[in-house]
Amino acid sequence: MQKVDAVIRHRLNSEVVLIRTIGDYIIHSGGKRLRPILVLLVAKAFGFNHASQHTLAAIVEFIHTATLLHDDVVDDSDLRRGRQTANSVFGNPASVLVGDYLYSRAFEMMVEVDSMRIMQIMSEATTVIAEGEVLQLLNIRDPDVTEARYLEVVRFKTAKLFEAAAQAGAVLAGACVNEQQQAAAYGRHLGTAFQLIDDLLDYSGDQATLGKTVGDDLREGKPTLPIIRLLEVGSPQQIELVRHAIETGEGEFEAVAQAIHATDALQYTQKCAQVEVDLALQTLKKFPAGQFNDLLSEVACFSVSREA
């Protein structure tokens, strides 16, 4: 990861000072770096050890960072990873344009990896992520969003980049087609579980630990799985409370949180995340045994046990 960070710093060294400033601000503001970690671990699991893995990991992180810059503008967010968002510091226009720059830089670097298959995987991923953003936009302020519609957004918007990172790592290592598909499935299930826990923590986590404003999803009118479950099993009064909050963004968060904790909404979400992790662990049986396989297993387990 130190080598990946060195690639990131080098590739952010634009002559345009504002690009360097915003890029440094968002990339070096923390985060788990799970997506680039997947590139490295999967590539190494299949016996790969070459500097191009660091370039590919940096590409994935640039794409992820670009989505964060755009997300925060769309959501009008003020806090991420315990710090002010880039758009709240530098303004929306600069954040959008630097996000565009990071996308462009990522594709420029992809050419250097010299793999048409990896280019195909990553370009498809960016398209699907954009579709997921639009799907989520359509779900905002809609209390009738189903679990299936919610999961479609999760798999498009979040899980797709996890999937692409793992699959591209396998392609880079020269894994066979079946192994590449298993790597993609691992990333997809891991990414889905990760987002489910993210949505759970929005109603159960501590703001200082999470580094964001607890309850943001509700205030933004996003019906995530805990809310969808509450709307399925809650009392008429609880359902009315939540529907009003989603539709207007003016409901009382404390009352909604109490309603969520009074039902099995959080437990249900945790259970769904665990199902995804179990599926991810199943795919690892097709990977070569060894320390990197073990680390991929640990990453999957971490995704459902984390508190931030």
N, C-alpha and C positions, 0 to 999 in steps of 0.2 A: 504493500500500500504506500510505502514511502516513495517507491519508484513511480507509482501511479500519480502521487501528489506532485512529483517533480515534472512529469509530463503535463499535468494540469497547469502548473505555474508557468511552464515554458510556453504553452499554447495560448495562455491568456495574456501574453506579453504584447498586446496591441499597441500601435503608435497612438491610438486614440485613448487618452487618459481616462475618460469616463468609463470606457469599456473595461479597462483594467480595474478600476476602482469598484464598479458594481460586481464584476465577476469575482474579484477577491472577496468582496463583502459576503456574497451569498455562498460561495463554495467553501470558504473557510469559516463559516459561522456554525459549524458543528454538523450533526447528522450522523447516521449510522453507516453510510456508504455500503449498504447491503448489495445494491445492484452491481457496482464494480467488483465487490468481493465475490459475487457469484461467478463473474467472468473468470477470475483468477482460480477459484476453487474447482470449478468444473473443468477448465483447461488442464489444470494440474492433476485432477483425478484421472484424466485420460492420458497422462504422461507428457504433457506439453510444457516446455520451459524455454521461452524465447521472449525477447523484448516486445514483440508485437502484442503480447497479452496485456501489457501495461497501456499501450496505445488504445486497444479495444476497450479496456476498463475505463479509461479517461473519456472515450467517446460516449459510453453509456452514462457516465456521470454528467457530461455536458448536456446530453439530451434531457436527463432528469432535471437538471438545474434550470434549463430553458422552460420546462413545463411548470416548475415552481414559480418562476418569474411571471409567467403568464397567468397561472392560477391565482396568485395573490392580487393581481390587477382585476381579474374577473370577479373574485370574491370580495374585493375591497378589504383585504385582511391587513391587520396592523402588527401582528406578532407571529413569529415563526422561530422555533428552536430557542425561545427565550430572548430573542432580539427583535427589534423593529424590522418589518419586512422591507425589502429593497424599494418597493414602490412608495412606502410611507416616508422613506428617507430621501430618495432621489426623484420621486415622481413617477406617474404611470407611463408617460411617453418613453422615458429613458429605460424603464424596466422592460417594456414590450420590445423595444429595439435591441437591447442587449440580449434578450431571450432569442430573438431572431438571429443575432450574431452567433450565439452558442450553437444553435441548430446548424447554421451554415458551416461553422468551424468543425463540428462533429462530422459532417459529410465530407468535408475536405480531408479530414484525417482518415476516414473510411477508405478513401482511394489508396492511401499508403498501405493499408492492411492487405490490399491486393487480393480480395476474395469477393467475387461476384455474389456468391451465396450469402455471405455476411452482409453485403450491401443490400441484398434483397430482404433479408430478415429485419434489418434495422430500419429500412425505408418503410416496410409494411408496418412495423411497430409504431413509427411516428404518425402514420396515417390513422391507425386504429386508436391511438391515444387521443388524437384530435377529434375523432368520432365520439369517443367516450366523453370528452369535455362537452360536446354539443348535446349528447344524450342526457348528461347530468343537468345541463341548463334547462332542458325540457321538463325535467322532474322537479325543479325548484318550485316551491309553493303548491305542490300537488300532494294532498294527503292520501290520495288513492293509489300511489305508487305501490306496485306489488313487489314481493321478494324477488321474483324473476327479473323484473325491470331493474331493480337495485343491483342484483348480481351481474347483470349485463354491463352496467356502468363500471362496476368494480373490475371486471375482467378486461374491459376495454381500456379504462383510464389508468389503472394501477398495475394489475397483474400482467398486462402485455409487455411492459418493459422488463419485469422480472423474467418472464418467459424468454424474451429476446436475448437478454444477457446470458442466461444459462445455455440456451441453444447455440448462440454465437460462440461461446466458449468451447462447446463440444465440436463445432465445425472447425474452429481454429486449430483444435488438437487433432483433427483428422479422424474423429470418431465415425463409426458407420452410421447409416441413415437411421436405424432403429435406436441406436444410442443417442443420436441427436434428438429424436422424438421424445425419448425418455427424459432427457435434460430439459427440453421445452416444457414437458408436463410437470416436472419438478418445480421449475420456475413459476409456472402458471398457478399451481396449487399453493406454493409458498406466498406468492404475491397476493392471492385472494385472502389467505389467512391473515397476512400482515394488515391488509386494509380492514378486515372485519374487527381485528383487535384495535386498530386505530379508532374505528367508529365506536367501539365499546368504551374505550378510554375517554372519549369525548363526554361521556356521562358518568364515568366512575373515577377518572384520574384526577390528579392534583395539578393545578395550573403551573406551579413552580417546577414540577417534575416534567410535565409534558412540554413546556416551553411554548404553549399557545393558550389562547383563551378557551377555557373549558365551556362547552355549550355552544361553540361557534356554529356547529352544523345546524342546530335548531334555529338560531338567530338568522342564519342565511336561508332558512326554509328548505333544508336538505333532509328528506326522509330516509335516514339510514336504518340498518337492520334493527337496532334496539327500538326505534320508534315504530317501525313497521310491525314488529312483534307486539308492541304495546297496543297498537290499534287493532290487532287481531284478538287479544286475550283480555284487554282492559275492561273496566266497568264503563257504562255509558257516560258517566261524569268524566272519567279519565280520558276517554276517547274524544269527547267534546273539547276538553282542555287542550289536548295535543293537536287536534285538527285546527283549532283557532290559532295556536302558536305557529304551526307550519304555514298557514294561509296568510297570516299577518306579520309574523316575526315579532309580535308584541306580547306573547305569552310570558308568564313568569317561569323562568328556568327552574327555580327551586321546586315549584309545584310539579313540573313535568319530571324532574329528576326523582322526586319522591314517588311518583306514579310508576316510573321505570323500575325503581328498586322494590316496589310493592308487588310487582309481577315477576315472571321468569325471563324478562326481556334480555337482561345481561347474561344470564346463564345460557339462554338459548343461543345468543350470539357467540359466546365462548365455545359452546358445543359445535356449532357450525364451523368455527375456525379450526377446532381440533380435528374435525372430519377432513378438512383440507390438508392439514399437516400430516395426518395419517396417510393420505393419498400421496403426498410428496415423499414420505419415507418409503412407501412401497416402490416408487420409481428407482430409489437408490440401490435396490437389490440388483438392478441391471448395470450398475456402475462397477468399475474395478474396485475391489476391496483395498483399504488402506487408510492412511491418516486423513487424506482429503475427503474421502467418502464420509469418514467419521465427523469431520468438521462441517460438512454439508448437513449431516443429521443434527448436529448441535445448532446450526443456524435455524433449521426448521423448528426445533423445539423452543428456541429463544423467541421466535416470532409470536408464540402464543403465551409465553410466560412473562414477557416484558411488562414494565409499568410505565413506559414512555415511548 
